[in-house]
């Protein structure tokens, strides 16, 4: 593709620039789109990004509407991203960090306060894709310290993983459940859990925490991270 005309940017570049003008870096825009930062740069230098226009339009609309949470914006982008197609009409492969379909590969996602309120639905594809690939999952959960039943590092809670042991200024603590070193959780089982909660990853996690005696009934999850991988 020939270099883009800087005086006549394409739609993807124009929309990405609007996000930059709102205070986001090109790297942050790329992260919202779940693409390499180099691709966003190519919106401007090579005229690429046609398949990203729908997602970028919704991102710009959301930001102008007052949304600032990167995780929520990433979920909006994911729901509005169309994959480009090859000459034969097949969906093109996307190069990026998520390679859960191959041995040794991995993918991840995280949800902040705003995304949590809507069920962190953009994390469901991470769970389902890892489950289909026969992989394993690990989670990081942040809640108010008094909403955990066990003390930090307890073998009954997070297997001795002492992440977020020191209280944060907002009174929350993080707990990590599962890891590559401990084998993680069966992703297929968690895929069913999420499906049972109609794609609401927040509720699936809250239910598991309560069922296993790790959290109080009215636990309020503030942050949730999911990491999936395939053993090599």
Residue pairs with C-beta under 8 A, 6 or more apart in sequence:
1 46
1 47
1 48
2 46
2 47
3 45
3 46
3 47
4 10
4 13
4 43
4 44
4 45
4 46
4 47
6 44
9 17
9 43
9 44
10 43
10 47
10 49
10 50
11 49
11 50
11 53
11 56
12 43
12 48
12 49
12 50
12 52
12 53
12 56
13 43
13 44
13 47
13 49
15 53
15 56
15 57
15 59
15 60
16 26
16 29
16 40
16 43
16 44
16 49
16 56
17 44
18 60
18 63
19 29
19 56
19 59
19 60
19 63
20 26
20 29
22 63
22 64
24 32
26 37
26 40
26 41
27 37
27 40
28 70
29 40
29 59
30 36
30 37
30 39
30 40
31 37
31 70
31 74
32 59
32 70
32 73
32 74
32 77
33 39
33 40
33 52
33 55
33 56
33 74
33 77
33 81
34 74
34 77
34 78
34 81
34 96
34 98
35 52
35 94
35 96
36 95
36 96
36 97
39 48
39 49
39 52
40 49
42 48
42 49
43 49
43 52
49 56
50 84
51 81
51 82
51 83
51 84
52 81
54 80
54 81
54 82
55 76
55 77
55 78
55 80
55 81
55 82
56 77
57 80
58 76
58 77
58 79
58 80
59 73
59 76
59 77
62 72
62 73
62 76
63 73
67 73
67 76
67 114
69 112
69 113
69 114
69 115
70 112
71 110
71 111
71 112
71 114
71 115
71 120
71 122
72 111
72 112
72 114
72 115
72 118
74 109
74 115
74 122
75 111
75 115
75 118
75 120
75 121
75 122
78 122
78 125
79 122
83 91
83 92
83 94
84 91
84 92
85 91
85 92
86 92
97 107
97 108
98 105
98 106
98 107
98 108
98 126
98 129
99 105
99 106
99 107
100 106
100 107
100 126
100 129
100 130
100 133
100 135
100 228
100 229
100 230
101 129
101 133
101 230
102 230
103 230
103 231
103 232
104 229
104 230
104 231
104 232
105 229
105 230
106 227
106 228
106 229
106 230
107 126
107 129
107 130
107 227
107 228
107 229
108 126
108 225
108 226
108 227
108 228
109 122
109 123
109 125
109 126
109 225
109 226
110 123
110 223
110 224
110 225
110 226
111 120
111 122
111 123
111 201
111 202
111 223
111 224
111 225
112 223
113 222
113 223
115 122
116 202
116 221
116 222
116 223
116 224
119 199
119 200
119 201
119 202
119 203
120 200
120 201
120 202
120 224
121 199
121 200
121 201
123 201
123 224
123 226
124 194
124 199
124 201
126 226
126 228
127 137
127 187
127 190
127 191
127 194
127 201
127 226
127 228
128 191
128 194
128 195
129 228
130 136
130 137
130 187
130 191
130 228
130 229
130 230
131 187
131 188
131 189
131 190
131 191
131 192
132 188
132 191
133 187
133 230
134 187
134 188
134 230
135 187
135 228
135 229
135 230
135 231
136 178
136 180
136 183
136 184
136 185
136 186
136 187
136 228
136 229
136 230
136 231
137 178
137 184
137 185
137 186
137 187
137 190
137 226
137 227
137 228
138 176
138 177
138 178
138 179
138 180
138 184
138 185
138 226
138 227
139 176
139 177
139 178
139 185
139 205
139 224
139 225
139 226
139 227
140 163
140 174
140 175
140 176
140 177
140 223
140 224
140 225
140 227
141 174
141 175
141 177
141 205
141 209
141 221
141 223
141 224
141 225
142 164
142 172
142 173
142 174
142 175
142 221
142 222
142 223
142 224
143 172
143 173
143 175
143 215
143 219
143 220
143 221
143 222
144 171
144 172
144 173
144 220
144 222
145 167
145 171
145 172
145 173
146 216
147 215
147 216
147 218
147 219
147 220
148 157
148 173
148 175
148 214
148 215
149 157
149 213
149 214
149 215
149 216
150 156
150 157
150 214
151 157
152 158
152 162
152 164
152 165
152 173
152 175
153 160
153 161
153 162
153 165
154 160
156 213
157 175
157 214
158 175
158 176
158 177
159 177
159 178
159 179
159 182
161 175
161 176
161 177
161 179
163 174
163 175
163 176
164 172
164 173
164 174
164 175
165 173
167 173
172 222
172 223
174 223
175 214
177 185
178 184
178 185
180 229
184 229
187 228
190 204
193 204
193 207
193 208
194 200
194 201
194 204
196 204
197 203
197 204
197 207
201 224
201 226
202 221
202 224
205 221
205 224
206 215
206 219
206 221
209 215
209 219
210 216
210 217
210 219
